[in-house]
Amino acid sequence: MNKNFFLKAYIERNSFETLVSTNSRGDSFLTINFKLDALVGGTIRFNTCVTQQKNANNVPIMFYCPNGTDFAQQFQFNPGQN
C-alpha cells in the first residue's frame, strides 16, 4: 500500500554543481554547491568515495572506499530559501 508523503526540502536541479580542486600537496577536494529551499531544518549527508554494485539477485550493495578519510560529511541547514 502506497502512502502520500510531503517533501519538506527541495534542491533546485539547475543549481547543482561540483568542482574538483587540488592543493599544493596534490590532494584532490570535491566541492558541491546547490540551492536548497526547506520548510524545516535538517541534515544533509554526503558520502563520497562510494561505489554501488549489485549482487546475483540484482539487489544494490554499497561499498565504501577503504583508504579514504572523512568520506562522509554531514551538514546542518535551517529552514528558508537559498
ZAMARGU-4260 file (C-alpha; in steps of 0.2 Angstrom, whole numbers, plus 5000, padded with zeros to 4 digits):
<rodrens>
0) 5000/5000/5000 | 5007/5017/4995 | 5006/5032/5006 | 5007/5050/5002 | 5021/5060/5009
5) 5026/5078/5010 | 5043/5083/5004 | 5050/5097/5016 | 5066/5101/5007 | 5069/5105/4988
10) 5085/5105/4979 | 5084/5116/4963 | 5091/5104/4950 | 5099/5118/4939 | 5109/5125/4954
15) 5118/5109/4957 | 5137/5109/4953 | 5153/5100/4958 | 5170/5107/4957 | 5186/5097/4959
20) 5202/5106/4966 | 5219/5101/4971 | 5230/5109/4985 | 5249/5111/4984 | 5252/5093/4991
25) 5242/5086/4977 | 5227/5081/4987 | 5211/5082/4977 | 5195/5090/4985 | 5177/5090/4979
30) 5166/5105/4982 | 5147/5103/4980 | 5136/5118/4978 | 5117/5119/4976 | 5102/5129/4981
35) 5091/5122/4995 | 5073/5128/5000 | 5067/5120/5016 | 5051/5121/5027 | 5060/5114/5042
40) 5079/5112/5047 | 5088/5096/5044 | 5104/5087/5040 | 5112/5083/5023 | 5124/5069/5022
45) 5136/5067/5008 | 5145/5050/5006 | 5160/5052/4994 | 5171/5038/4988 | 5156/5026/4987
50) 5153/5013/4973 | 5137/5003/4970 | 5137/4985/4964 | 5123/4973/4963 | 5123/4955/4969
55) 5116/4940/4960 | 5098/4944/4964 | 5101/4962/4956 | 5100/4970/4974 | 5111/4985/4976
60) 5126/4983/4988 | 5136/4998/4994 | 5155/4998/4996 | 5164/5012/5004 | 5182/5017/5000
65) 5193/5008/5012 | 5208/5020/5011 | 5198/5036/5012 | 5196/5048/5027 | 5182/5059/5030
70) 5172/5052/5016 | 5156/5055/5025 | 5152/5073/5028 | 5136/5080/5037 | 5129/5097/5036
75) 5115/5106/5046 | 5103/5118/5037 | 5090/5129/5043 | 5073/5132/5036 | 5071/5145/5022
80) 5075/5148/5004 | 5093/5149/4996
</rodrens>
